[in-house]
Amino acid sequence: MNDVLALPTGPLAEASLRLARESESAPIADHSVRSFLFARLVARREGSVTDAAYDENLLFAACVLHDLGLGSRAGGRARFEVEGADLAAATLTDHGVAAADVDRVWEAIALHSSLGIADRCGLLTSLTHKGIFTDAGVFADVDPGSLREVYTAYPRPSGNRYLQDAIVEHASRSKAAAPPYSIAAELLRQRG
């Protein structure tokens, strides 16, 4: 495996990946891994990997756990971004991650879908957001060869229905899961 596809190792990385794979659908878990790989490529292109705020283990946790709110452990008591951030924070806390770093990951996950906001928050939140939206096709600042490598290793289903369907399913659980003007509320409205 080359360095484009290399994933962090260690107890936190392994627990994060296991949790995503056990609680999310396979397409969503693969989206989460692709998001990390793209976030790291963006960090390399931007020169962020030498920034003191860059932490690859936290970036991996934020990206791989960002859609826990769409998985089987989320009850639909809050919007999926927040519910996922809460679940991820509990996992990081259980693994002894410092409270300040837990807060950084929580913010990155809670704001990951916030276009125009996430990229203005700290490095972790910005990179998480960019990695996720690179996989969604919004950002295209990654080398085409690297994009192909990632998509060959972790194929993306055609379209984004798997994400939209999961968001709508989560949103239909309660009004708190689809607050007005959220992505979830908009998708519910479109399908109504």
N, C-alpha and C positions, 0 to 999 in steps of 0.2 A: 504494500500500500504506500502511495506517495504522501508527501506532506499536505497536499490539498485535502485528502480524505482522512487524514489522521484525526482521531478523536482523543480528547484527554482521558487519562486513566486515573485511578484512585477511588477511594470509597465514595466520595460525593458524586463524582462523574458517573460511576457505575450505578449508584442508587438513583440518580436523576434519570438516566436512560432506562433503567428497569421500570421505574414508576411511570414514565411516559408510555413505554411499550405495554405495560400491564393495564393501564387505565384509559388509554386512548385507542381509537381505531388505528390500524396500520398506516393508512394514508396520512393521518394527522401526525402520528409519531415520526414518520419519514419526513414530513414537512418541517417538523421541529428540528430534526438533525440537519436537513438542508439549510435551514435558517441559520444555524450555528456556522456551518461551513461557509456560507456566504458572508456572514458577519465578520468572520476572521479574514476572509479575502478582502473585504472592504477595509478592515483595520490595517491590513498590510499595504493596500494601495494608498490609503491616507497617511501612512506612517504612524498610526496610533499604537502599534505594538510596542513602541519604545516609550510611550507615555506612562508616567507613574500610575495613572488611574486605570491602565489596562490590566485586566486580570482574566486570563483565558478560562480558568475554572469557573469564575462567576459568570462569564459570558456564556459558557456552555450550559450552566444551570439555568440562566435566564432564557436562553433560546430553547433548550430542550423541554423546559417546564412551562413555557409560555401559554400553551393551550390546555393545561390541566383542567381549566374551567369548562372544557368541552368533553371531558372524560367521565368515566363512571363514578369517580369520587366526588364530583360536583353535584350539589343538591338543587341548584337553581335558586339559591337565596339571595344572589347578587348578580350583577352583570358578569359575564364569563371572564372578562379580563381581571376583575377584582377577586372573584372566587378562585381563579387560578393562581393569582398572586398570593392569596392567603394560604392555599395548599402548598405552594412552593416554599413560602416562608417557614411553614411548619417543618418541612423536610430539611431545609437548611439549618434551622435551629436544632433539630434532632441530631444533625451531624456536626454540631459544635461550631458552626460558622458565626463569626462575630456579629453582634446586633447591627452595627453600622453597615456591614456588607449584606446582611439579610434585607435591610431597608433598601439598599441600592437595587438588589434583585427584585424586590417587591415592586419598586417604582418602574423598573424596566418592563416587567410583565404587565402591570396595571395600565401602563401608557403605551404598550406596544402597538395598538391600533390607532393611536392618536396622531394622525397626519398633522404636521405643522406645530406640534407640541413636543413629541418625543425626541425629535432631532435637535431640540434646543435645551434638552436636559443633559445631564452628565454623559460622559463617554459611554458607560455601560448601557444606558437607556437608548442613546442614539444608535449605537452599533446593533443592539438587539432589534430595534425598529427597522434599521436598514437591511439587516439580514433577512428578516421576515418578509419585508416588502420586495426584496430582490427575488425571493422565491415566488412571490405573487406577480412578478413581472413589472412592478412599478419602477424600480431602479434598475439600470442596466450598466452600471459602472464596473462590472466584473468581467475579466478577460473571457471571451467566448470559449476558449479551450477549457478553462477551469469550469465554466458553466456546464459544458458537455460532460466533463468528468463527474461532476456532482450528480447530474441527472442520469448518467449511466449507472452509477453506484446506488442511487436512491431515486428511482423513477417517479415522476409526478404523474398522477392520473390526469387525463385530459380534462380541461375545465377546472373550475374551483367549486363545483357543487358539493363535494365532500365536506369542505369547510362551511359553506353556506348552510347545508343541511344540518350540520352539527350545531351551528350557532342558532338556527331557528328552533331546533329541538330543545336546546338549553333555554332559550328565551321563552318558550311556551310553558315552562314550568311555573313561572310566577311573574307578576308585574315588576318586581324588583330586578328580575333577570333581564328585562327589556325596558329600561328607563327611556323616557322621551328623548328623541334625537340621537340615540345610540345606534351603532351598527345593527345590533340585534333588533331594535324597534323598527328600523328602516327595512330590514329583511322580512320581518313579520308583516309589515304594511304591504310590501311588494307581493307577498304571497297570499295576502288576505283576500 
